Amino acid sequence: METEEIEAIEGLVERVAAIDVAKASGMVCMRLPHLAREGRRVQEVWNVAATTTAVLELGDRLLCQGVTRVVMEATGSYWKVFFFLLEARGLECWLVNAREVKNVPGRPKTDKLDAVWLAKLAERGMLRPSFVPPKPVRQLRDLTRTRTVLTEERSRHKQRVEKILEDAQVKLSTVATDIFGVSGRAMMEAMIAGERNPSVLAQMAKGRMAAKKDALALALTGQFEEHHAFLCRTLLDSIDHLTAQIDKLSERITRAIEELTAHDAGAAGHNRTAAGDRNRSSLVDRLDAIPGVGPTTAQILLAELGPDMSVFPTPDHLASWAKLCPRTIQSGTKTATGRTGKGNPWLKGVLGEAAMAASRTDTFLGARYRRIVKRRGHKKALVAVARTILVIVWHLINNPDTQYTDLGPDYHQRLIDPTRRTRDLVRQLAALGHQVTLTPAA
């Protein structure tokens, strides 16, 4: 039997408000102590329009009543008007996961009852807030996420161009690794302009492509017509436009990160050394040193996590929040592990790409992937490497003086006791029916 001392939760929050958020309005439930009868509560429920004026009036009313905490569900993006405006009014706002605050099954479900239930959970301290970064980090998130969306859209357009070339029996992608490189783009522009001679098109190859002119001439032999030229022109113009937008976003992201890290370093106090300031200003460069993590990935990681790791006390807290650790399921004498969960899709997506890239390297992360994939499979090995990358990121962001140093692909081999390893291998061979005689090497 285990005895654990815990805090009393009854009456943890005396003055609390909860909002059941909808698109055009929000149902507010405010619970306060009774003025005349000790131990009793007063509850008031009313509807508020989801407009700036109405929400600001709600904030003034809650402040007049002495409300110390406002809780709301994460419903789409409709919670933002309530959260941001009430937070600006000076109220402590909590955003909670709707999955964790469901009412008891079998009870009626209305907006009023949902707001009352949410308020009761909040006043008893039975909720945990979601991570909502400060405004500069939120703006940086908007920039990186928009760039990701535009990059994905540009990739779809490129795939459509390749599909049109295949429809015209032009097999350019079988010879050129990137048909949108200098050589491939010049050939497509020439075909759109009316050039149909494969030999002339093949002469446009540059660099390493120049050695493949014969193969290019065969691949460019097809039935490219004016119809295909019109479609390619439309898609190529869209690709160029998206590329220009992505470049603008990248420049703004770079400036935003510089301002964010500079502001964070200044807020940390004046005792930071000059070397620490330089390290903090080059946070993206330090993250870039991790195998599989490039500058773009480092920017996304910083945007999704922010430069302040005080929100996550330990790397395990961060891994749990990112849903990169299995859920424990225990019943009786049986203990199992469940799925990791969804988590932040923008963060998990970029960590998955970084883990995939790191798995192909001759580094500690690559060796870790190869050790795990043998017994656990490809997907679980990638999740394990992604979690390791996230732990490294936590340490680099949390300590501005930390630099990444790779442990090497033979790290685990160096930890093995040679004598014990030899004894185990001899025992295994003997079990297979072999007689082993060891001769020390010269």
C-alpha positions as CSV (number, residue, x, y, z in Angstrom):
1,M,0.0,0.0,0.0
2,E,1.3,3.4,-1.0
3,T,0.6,6.6,0.9
4,E,0.9,9.8,-1.0
5,E,0.4,13.3,0.3
6,I,-1.6,15.5,-2.2
7,E,-3.0,19.0,-2.2
8,A,-6.6,19.5,-1.3
9,I,-8.6,20.4,-4.4
10,E,-11.9,21.4,-2.9
11,G,-12.4,25.1,-3.5
12,L,-9.1,25.4,-5.2
13,V,-10.3,28.2,-7.4
14,E,-13.0,30.4,-5.7
15,R,-13.9,32.6,-8.6
16,V,-13.9,30.9,-12.0
17,A,-15.6,31.3,-15.4
18,A,-16.0,28.8,-18.2
19,I,-16.9,29.4,-21.8
20,D,-18.5,26.9,-24.2
21,V,-17.2,28.3,-27.5
22,A,-19.2,28.3,-30.7
23,K,-18.6,30.1,-34.0
24,A,-20.8,33.2,-33.4
25,S,-21.2,33.1,-29.6
26,G,-20.1,31.6,-26.4
27,M,-22.0,30.3,-23.4
28,V,-20.4,31.7,-20.2
29,C,-20.8,30.1,-16.8
30,M,-19.5,32.1,-13.8
31,R,-19.2,30.5,-10.3
32,L,-18.6,32.6,-7.3
33,P,-18.7,32.2,-3.5
34,H,-22.1,33.0,-1.9
35,L,-22.0,36.3,-0.1
36,A,-24.2,35.3,2.8
37,R,-24.0,31.5,3.1
38,E,-20.5,30.1,3.7
39,G,-19.6,27.0,1.7
40,R,-22.3,27.7,-0.9
41,R,-21.7,28.8,-4.5
42,V,-23.5,31.2,-6.8
43,Q,-23.7,30.3,-10.5
44,E,-24.7,32.5,-13.4
45,V,-25.0,31.5,-17.0
46,W,-25.5,33.7,-20.0
47,N,-24.7,33.9,-23.7
48,V,-22.1,36.3,-25.2
49,A,-21.7,37.2,-28.9
50,A,-18.3,36.3,-30.3
51,T,-17.5,39.9,-31.3
52,T,-14.7,42.1,-30.1
53,T,-16.9,44.6,-28.3
54,A,-19.0,41.9,-26.6
55,V,-15.9,39.9,-25.4
56,L,-14.2,43.1,-24.1
57,E,-17.4,43.8,-22.1
58,L,-17.3,40.3,-20.8
59,G,-13.7,40.8,-19.7
60,D,-14.7,43.9,-17.7
61,R,-17.6,42.1,-16.1
62,L,-15.4,39.2,-15.0
63,L,-12.7,41.5,-13.6
64,C,-15.4,43.4,-11.6
65,Q,-16.5,40.0,-10.1
66,G,-12.9,39.1,-9.2
67,V,-12.7,36.1,-11.5
68,T,-9.2,34.7,-11.5
69,R,-9.3,32.0,-14.1
70,V,-11.3,31.6,-17.4
71,V,-11.4,28.2,-19.0
72,M,-12.5,27.4,-22.5
73,E,-12.5,24.4,-24.9
74,A,-10.3,24.3,-28.0
75,T,-13.1,24.4,-30.5
76,G,-11.6,24.9,-34.0
77,S,-10.2,28.4,-34.2
78,Y,-13.2,30.0,-32.6
79,W,-11.6,30.1,-29.2
80,K,-9.0,32.6,-30.3
81,V,-11.3,35.7,-30.0
82,F,-12.2,34.9,-26.4
83,F,-8.7,33.8,-25.4
84,F,-6.7,36.6,-26.8
85,L,-9.0,39.4,-25.8
86,L,-9.6,38.2,-22.3
87,E,-5.9,37.5,-21.9
88,A,-5.2,41.1,-23.0
89,R,-7.6,42.3,-20.3
90,G,-5.4,40.7,-17.7
91,L,-7.3,37.5,-17.0
92,E,-5.7,34.1,-16.6
93,C,-7.0,32.1,-19.6
94,W,-6.8,28.3,-19.9
95,L,-7.3,26.4,-23.1
96,V,-8.2,22.8,-22.5
97,N,-8.5,19.8,-24.8
98,A,-12.2,19.1,-25.5
99,R,-11.5,15.3,-25.3
100,E,-10.5,15.6,-21.7
101,V,-13.5,17.6,-20.5
102,K,-16.4,15.5,-21.8
103,N,-19.4,15.3,-19.6
104,V,-20.6,12.0,-18.0
105,P,-22.1,9.7,-20.6
106,G,-25.9,9.4,-20.6
107,R,-26.5,13.0,-19.5
108,P,-28.2,15.6,-21.6
109,K,-25.9,17.7,-23.7
110,T,-26.6,21.4,-24.2
111,D,-24.3,24.5,-24.4
112,K,-25.5,25.6,-20.9
113,L,-24.8,22.2,-19.3
114,D,-21.4,22.0,-21.1
115,A,-20.4,25.4,-19.7
116,V,-21.5,24.5,-16.2
117,W,-19.6,21.2,-16.3
118,L,-16.5,23.0,-17.5
119,A,-16.8,25.5,-14.7
120,K,-17.2,22.8,-12.1
121,L,-14.1,21.0,-13.4
122,A,-12.1,24.2,-13.4
123,E,-13.0,25.3,-9.8
124,R,-12.0,21.8,-8.5
125,G,-8.6,21.9,-10.3
126,M,-9.3,18.9,-12.4
127,L,-8.1,20.4,-15.7
128,R,-4.7,21.0,-17.2
129,P,-4.1,23.8,-19.7
130,S,-2.9,23.4,-23.2
131,F,0.3,25.1,-24.3
132,V,-0.5,28.4,-25.9
133,P,2.7,30.3,-26.8
134,P,3.0,34.1,-26.5
135,K,2.1,36.4,-29.3
136,P,5.6,36.6,-31.0
137,V,5.8,32.8,-31.2
138,R,2.2,32.6,-32.5
139,Q,3.1,35.0,-35.3
140,L,6.2,33.0,-36.1
141,R,4.1,29.8,-36.2
142,D,1.7,31.5,-38.7
143,L,4.6,32.3,-40.9
144,T,6.2,28.8,-40.8
145,R,2.9,27.0,-41.2
146,T,2.0,29.1,-44.2
147,R,5.3,28.4,-45.8
148,T,4.8,24.7,-45.2
149,V,1.4,24.8,-46.9
150,L,2.7,26.7,-49.9
151,T,5.6,24.3,-50.2
152,E,3.3,21.4,-50.2
153,E,1.1,23.1,-52.8
154,R,4.2,23.8,-55.0
155,S,5.1,20.1,-54.8
156,R,1.6,19.2,-56.0
157,H,1.9,21.5,-58.9
158,K,5.3,19.9,-59.8
159,Q,3.7,16.5,-59.7
160,R,0.9,17.7,-62.1
161,V,3.6,19.0,-64.5
162,E,5.3,15.6,-64.5
163,K,1.9,13.9,-65.1
164,I,1.3,16.2,-68.1
165,L,4.7,15.2,-69.5
166,E,3.8,11.5,-69.1
167,D,0.5,12.1,-70.9
168,A,2.6,13.6,-73.8
169,Q,4.9,10.5,-73.7
170,V,7.8,12.7,-72.6
171,K,9.9,10.6,-70.2
172,L,12.1,13.4,-68.9
173,S,11.8,12.3,-65.3
174,T,13.4,8.9,-66.1
175,V,16.7,10.6,-67.1
176,A,16.7,13.8,-65.0
177,T,16.6,13.5,-61.2
178,D,15.0,16.9,-60.9
179,I,13.1,18.0,-64.0
180,F,12.8,21.5,-62.5
181,G,16.5,22.0,-62.4
182,V,18.3,24.4,-64.8
183,S,18.4,21.8,-67.6
184,G,14.9,20.4,-67.2
185,R,13.3,23.9,-66.9
186,A,15.1,25.1,-70.1
187,M,13.8,22.0,-72.0
188,M,10.3,22.5,-70.8
189,E,10.4,26.2,-71.7
190,A,11.6,25.4,-75.1
191,M,8.8,22.8,-75.7
192,I,6.2,25.3,-74.5
193,A,7.7,27.8,-77.0
194,G,7.2,25.4,-79.8
195,E,10.4,23.4,-80.1
196,R,9.7,19.7,-80.8
197,N,13.1,18.3,-82.0
198,P,14.4,15.9,-79.3
199,S,18.0,16.4,-80.4
200,V,17.8,20.2,-80.1
201,L,16.1,19.9,-76.7
202,A,18.8,17.4,-75.5
203,Q,21.5,20.0,-76.4
204,M,20.2,22.2,-73.7
205,A,21.5,19.9,-70.9
206,K,23.9,21.5,-68.5
207,G,26.4,20.2,-66.0
208,R,26.1,16.5,-65.3
209,M,23.1,16.2,-67.5
210,A,25.3,17.0,-70.5
211,A,26.6,13.4,-70.4
212,K,23.1,12.0,-70.9
213,K,22.3,13.7,-74.2
214,D,21.6,10.5,-76.0
215,A,19.2,9.2,-73.3
216,L,17.6,12.6,-73.2
217,A,16.9,12.6,-76.9
218,L,15.1,9.3,-76.5
219,A,13.2,10.4,-73.4
220,L,12.1,13.7,-75.1
221,T,10.6,11.9,-78.1
222,G,6.9,12.1,-77.7
223,Q,3.7,13.9,-78.7
224,F,3.9,17.2,-76.9
225,E,1.1,19.3,-78.3
226,E,-0.2,22.9,-77.8
227,H,-2.7,21.5,-75.3
228,H,0.1,20.2,-73.1
229,A,2.1,23.5,-73.6
230,F,-0.9,25.5,-72.3
231,L,-1.3,23.4,-69.2
232,C,2.5,23.4,-68.5
233,R,2.7,27.1,-68.9
234,T,-0.2,27.6,-66.4
235,L,1.4,25.3,-63.8
236,L,4.9,26.7,-64.2
237,D,3.6,30.2,-63.7
238,S,1.9,29.0,-60.5
239,I,5.1,27.3,-59.4
240,D,7.1,30.5,-59.9
241,H,4.6,32.5,-58.0
242,L,4.6,30.1,-55.1
243,T,8.4,30.1,-55.1
244,A,8.4,33.9,-54.8
245,Q,5.9,33.8,-52.0
246,I,8.0,31.1,-50.2
247,D,11.1,33.2,-50.5
248,K,9.3,36.2,-49.0
249,L,8.1,34.1,-46.1
250,S,11.6,32.8,-45.5
251,E,13.0,36.3,-45.3
252,R,10.3,37.3,-42.8
253,I,10.8,34.2,-40.8
254,T,14.5,34.9,-40.5
255,R,13.8,38.4,-39.2
256,A,11.1,37.2,-36.8
257,I,13.5,34.6,-35.3
258,E,16.2,37.2,-34.9
259,E,13.8,39.5,-33.1
260,L,12.4,36.7,-31.0
261,T,15.8,35.4,-29.8
262,A,17.1,38.9,-29.2
263,H,14.0,39.8,-27.1
264,D,14.2,36.5,-25.2
265,A,17.9,37.1,-24.4
266,G,17.2,40.6,-23.2
267,A,14.3,39.4,-21.0
268,A,16.5,36.8,-19.4
269,G,18.5,39.6,-17.6
270,H,21.7,41.5,-17.9
271,N,23.8,38.8,-16.3
272,R,24.1,36.8,-19.5
273,T,27.6,36.7,-20.9
274,A,28.5,38.0,-24.3
275,A,29.3,34.4,-25.4
276,G,25.8,33.3,-24.2
277,D,24.2,36.1,-26.2
278,R,26.0,35.0,-29.3
279,N,25.0,31.4,-28.8
280,R,21.4,32.4,-28.2
281,S,21.3,34.5,-31.3
282,S,22.5,31.5,-33.4
283,L,20.0,29.1,-32.0
284,V,18.9,28.0,-35.5
285,D,22.5,27.3,-36.3
286,R,22.9,25.1,-33.2
287,L,19.7,23.2,-34.0
288,D,21.0,22.8,-37.6
289,A,24.0,20.9,-36.2
290,I,21.7,17.9,-35.4
291,P,21.8,15.2,-38.0
292,G,18.7,15.3,-40.2
293,V,17.8,18.9,-39.1
294,G,18.3,21.6,-41.7
295,P,17.8,25.4,-41.4
296,T,14.1,25.1,-42.4
297,T,13.4,22.3,-40.0
298,A,15.2,24.3,-37.2
299,Q,13.0,27.3,-37.9
300,I,9.9,25.1,-37.7
301,L,11.0,23.5,-34.4
302,L,11.7,26.9,-32.9
303,A,8.3,28.2,-34.1
304,E,6.4,25.2,-32.7
305,L,8.2,25.0,-29.3
306,G,9.3,28.6,-28.7
307,P,12.6,29.8,-27.2
308,D,11.4,29.3,-23.6
309,M,11.6,25.7,-22.3
310,S,10.3,26.6,-18.8
311,V,6.9,25.4,-20.1
312,F,8.3,21.9,-20.2
313,P,10.3,21.2,-17.0
314,T,12.0,18.2,-18.4
315,P,12.6,16.6,-21.9
316,D,10.1,13.9,-20.9
317,H,7.4,16.5,-20.4
318,L,8.1,17.8,-23.9
319,A,8.1,14.3,-25.4
320,S,4.8,13.5,-23.7
321,W,3.3,16.8,-25.0
322,A,4.5,16.0,-28.5
323,K,2.9,12.5,-28.2
324,L,6.2,10.8,-29.0
325,C,6.0,8.4,-26.1
326,P,3.7,5.3,-25.8
327,R,0.7,5.5,-23.5
328,T,0.8,3.1,-20.6
329,I,-2.2,0.8,-20.1
330,Q,-2.2,-1.2,-16.9
331,S,-5.0,-3.5,-15.7
332,G,-4.4,-6.1,-13.0
333,T,-1.2,-7.8,-13.6
334,K,-1.0,-6.9,-17.3
335,T,0.8,-3.8,-18.5
336,A,0.7,-2.8,-22.2
337,T,1.6,0.3,-24.2
338,G,-0.9,2.1,-26.4
339,R,-0.5,4.4,-29.3
340,T,1.5,7.6,-29.0
341,G,-1.4,9.8,-30.0
342,K,-1.9,12.6,-32.5
343,G,-0.1,15.5,-30.9
344,N,1.0,18.6,-32.8
345,P,0.8,17.6,-36.5
346,W,3.2,20.4,-37.6
347,L,5.8,19.3,-35.1
348,K,5.5,15.6,-35.6
349,G,5.6,16.0,-39.3
350,V,8.9,17.8,-39.3
351,L,10.4,15.5,-36.7
352,G,9.4,12.5,-38.8
353,E,11.2,14.0,-41.8
354,A,14.3,14.8,-39.7
355,A,14.3,11.2,-38.3
356,M,14.0,9.8,-41.8
357,A,17.0,11.9,-42.9
358,A,19.0,11.0,-39.8
359,S,18.4,7.3,-40.2
360,R,20.5,7.4,-43.4
361,T,23.5,9.0,-41.7
362,D,26.6,7.4,-40.2
363,T,26.0,9.1,-36.8
364,F,24.6,8.2,-33.4
365,L,21.1,8.8,-34.5
366,G,21.6,6.6,-37.6
367,A,23.0,3.9,-35.5
368,R,20.1,4.2,-33.1
369,Y,17.7,3.7,-35.9
370,R,19.5,0.6,-37.2
371,R,19.6,-0.9,-33.8
372,I,15.9,-0.5,-33.1
373,V,14.6,-1.3,-36.6
374,K,15.9,-4.9,-36.3
375,R,13.5,-5.8,-33.5
376,R,10.8,-3.1,-33.5
377,G,10.2,-2.2,-37.2
378,H,10.6,0.9,-39.3
379,K,7.8,3.0,-37.9
380,K,8.7,2.5,-34.2
381,A,12.4,3.1,-35.0
382,L,11.5,6.4,-36.6
383,V,9.4,7.5,-33.6
384,A,12.3,6.6,-31.3
385,V,14.8,8.6,-33.3
386,A,12.3,11.5,-33.5
387,R,12.0,11.5,-29.7
388,T,15.8,11.5,-29.4
389,I,16.0,14.5,-31.7
390,L,13.3,16.3,-29.6
391,V,15.2,15.6,-26.4
392,I,18.4,17.1,-28.0
393,V,16.4,20.1,-29.1
394,W,15.1,20.7,-25.6
395,H,18.6,20.8,-24.2
396,L,19.9,23.1,-26.9
397,I,17.0,25.6,-26.4
398,N,17.0,25.3,-22.6
399,N,20.7,26.0,-22.3
400,P,22.1,28.7,-24.6
401,D,25.6,27.6,-24.0
402,T,25.0,24.0,-25.1
403,Q,26.5,22.8,-28.4
404,Y,25.5,19.5,-30.1
405,T,28.3,16.9,-30.1
406,D,27.6,13.6,-31.9
407,L,28.4,10.5,-29.9
408,G,29.4,8.6,-33.0
409,P,27.9,5.5,-34.6
410,D,29.9,3.2,-32.4
411,Y,28.7,4.6,-29.1
412,H,26.9,1.5,-28.0
413,Q,29.7,-0.7,-29.1
414,R,32.1,1.2,-26.8
415,L,29.9,0.5,-23.9
416,I,30.0,-3.3,-24.3
417,D,32.4,-5.3,-22.1
418,P,34.6,-7.3,-24.6
419,T,35.0,-10.2,-22.1
420,R,31.3,-10.5,-21.5
421,R,30.5,-10.2,-25.2
422,T,33.0,-12.9,-26.0
423,R,31.5,-15.2,-23.4
424,D,28.0,-14.7,-24.8
425,L,29.0,-15.4,-28.3
426,V,30.9,-18.6,-27.3
427,R,27.9,-19.8,-25.4
428,Q,25.6,-19.2,-28.4
429,L,27.9,-21.1,-30.7
430,A,28.1,-24.0,-28.2
431,A,24.4,-24.1,-28.0
432,L,24.3,-24.6,-31.8
433,G,26.6,-27.6,-31.5
434,H,30.0,-26.1,-32.3
435,Q,33.2,-26.5,-30.4
436,V,34.8,-23.2,-30.1
437,T,38.6,-22.6,-29.6
438,L,39.7,-19.0,-29.2
439,T,43.1,-17.8,-30.4
440,P,44.1,-14.3,-29.5
441,A,44.9,-12.1,-32.5
442,A,48.5,-10.9,-33.0
